[in-house]
């Protein structure tokens, strides 16, 4: 991962671990990458409900996902994503 991609992903993970409307949307975005079949997809209209800086981080991470072609656990984010799953998809 490039530095800016890792920084964007770290910010999104931190947001997803909170309990706000924006956190729910960020968690949905990240969990669609983790396992869309079990955790649900991501509604692109949810981009309208998050701050511009969060949208920019999502766009950065989306580009990273397309480029690296790996799941988050393969990139060392397994524990963080398990935490997000347990918080949002009990």
MODELLER restraints for C-alpha pairs under 7 A, 6 or more apart:
rsr = mdl.restraints
at = mdl.atoms
rsr.add(forms.Gaussian(group=physical.xy_distance, feature=features.Distance(at['CA:5:A'], at['CA:60:A']), mean=5.96, stdev=0.5))
rsr.add(forms.Gaussian(group=physical.xy_distance, feature=features.Distance(at['CA:5:A'], at['CA:61:A']), mean=5.86, stdev=0.5))
rsr.add(forms.Gaussian(group=physical.xy_distance, feature=features.Distance(at['CA:5:A'], at['CA:64:A']), mean=6.39, stdev=0.5))
rsr.add(forms.Gaussian(group=physical.xy_distance, feature=features.Distance(at['CA:8:A'], at['CA:57:A']), mean=4.89, stdev=0.5))
rsr.add(forms.Gaussian(group=physical.xy_distance, feature=features.Distance(at['CA:8:A'], at['CA:60:A']), mean=6.76, stdev=0.5))
rsr.add(forms.Gaussian(group=physical.xy_distance, feature=features.Distance(at['CA:8:A'], at['CA:61:A']), mean=6.60, stdev=0.5))
rsr.add(forms.Gaussian(group=physical.xy_distance, feature=features.Distance(at['CA:9:A'], at['CA:61:A']), mean=6.14, stdev=0.5))
rsr.add(forms.Gaussian(group=physical.xy_distance, feature=features.Distance(at['CA:12:A'], at['CA:26:A']), mean=6.49, stdev=0.5))
rsr.add(forms.Gaussian(group=physical.xy_distance, feature=features.Distance(at['CA:15:A'], at['CA:23:A']), mean=5.29, stdev=0.5))
rsr.add(forms.Gaussian(group=physical.xy_distance, feature=features.Distance(at['CA:15:A'], at['CA:26:A']), mean=6.94, stdev=0.5))
rsr.add(forms.Gaussian(group=physical.xy_distance, feature=features.Distance(at['CA:16:A'], at['CA:23:A']), mean=4.46, stdev=0.5))
rsr.add(forms.Gaussian(group=physical.xy_distance, feature=features.Distance(at['CA:16:A'], at['CA:24:A']), mean=6.49, stdev=0.5))
rsr.add(forms.Gaussian(group=physical.xy_distance, feature=features.Distance(at['CA:16:A'], at['CA:26:A']), mean=5.44, stdev=0.5))
rsr.add(forms.Gaussian(group=physical.xy_distance, feature=features.Distance(at['CA:16:A'], at['CA:27:A']), mean=4.68, stdev=0.5))
rsr.add(forms.Gaussian(group=physical.xy_distance, feature=features.Distance(at['CA:16:A'], at['CA:84:A']), mean=6.49, stdev=0.5))
rsr.add(forms.Gaussian(group=physical.xy_distance, feature=features.Distance(at['CA:17:A'], at['CA:23:A']), mean=6.92, stdev=0.5))
rsr.add(forms.Gaussian(group=physical.xy_distance, feature=features.Distance(at['CA:17:A'], at['CA:84:A']), mean=5.90, stdev=0.5))
rsr.add(forms.Gaussian(group=physical.xy_distance, feature=features.Distance(at['CA:22:A'], at['CA:49:A']), mean=6.91, stdev=0.5))
rsr.add(forms.Gaussian(group=physical.xy_distance, feature=features.Distance(at['CA:22:A'], at['CA:50:A']), mean=5.49, stdev=0.5))
rsr.add(forms.Gaussian(group=physical.xy_distance, feature=features.Distance(at['CA:25:A'], at['CA:46:A']), mean=6.30, stdev=0.5))
rsr.add(forms.Gaussian(group=physical.xy_distance, feature=features.Distance(at['CA:27:A'], at['CA:84:A']), mean=6.67, stdev=0.5))
rsr.add(forms.Gaussian(group=physical.xy_distance, feature=features.Distance(at['CA:28:A'], at['CA:42:A']), mean=5.78, stdev=0.5))
rsr.add(forms.Gaussian(group=physical.xy_distance, feature=features.Distance(at['CA:29:A'], at['CA:42:A']), mean=5.32, stdev=0.5))
rsr.add(forms.Gaussian(group=physical.xy_distance, feature=features.Distance(at['CA:31:A'], at['CA:39:A']), mean=5.90, stdev=0.5))
rsr.add(forms.Gaussian(group=physical.xy_distance, feature=features.Distance(at['CA:32:A'], at['CA:39:A']), mean=6.31, stdev=0.5))
rsr.add(forms.Gaussian(group=physical.xy_distance, feature=features.Distance(at['CA:32:A'], at['CA:40:A']), mean=5.87, stdev=0.5))
rsr.add(forms.Gaussian(group=physical.xy_distance, feature=features.Distance(at['CA:32:A'], at['CA:41:A']), mean=4.86, stdev=0.5))
rsr.add(forms.Gaussian(group=physical.xy_distance, feature=features.Distance(at['CA:32:A'], at['CA:42:A']), mean=5.92, stdev=0.5))
rsr.add(forms.Gaussian(group=physical.xy_distance, feature=features.Distance(at['CA:33:A'], at['CA:71:A']), mean=6.91, stdev=0.5))
rsr.add(forms.Gaussian(group=physical.xy_distance, feature=features.Distance(at['CA:34:A'], at['CA:71:A']), mean=6.20, stdev=0.5))
rsr.add(forms.Gaussian(group=physical.xy_distance, feature=features.Distance(at['CA:34:A'], at['CA:72:A']), mean=6.40, stdev=0.5))
rsr.add(forms.Gaussian(group=physical.xy_distance, feature=features.Distance(at['CA:39:A'], at['CA:89:A']), mean=6.89, stdev=0.5))
rsr.add(forms.Gaussian(group=physical.xy_distance, feature=features.Distance(at['CA:47:A'], at['CA:55:A']), mean=6.09, stdev=0.5))
rsr.add(forms.Gaussian(group=physical.xy_distance, feature=features.Distance(at['CA:72:A'], at['CA:78:A']), mean=6.17, stdev=0.5))
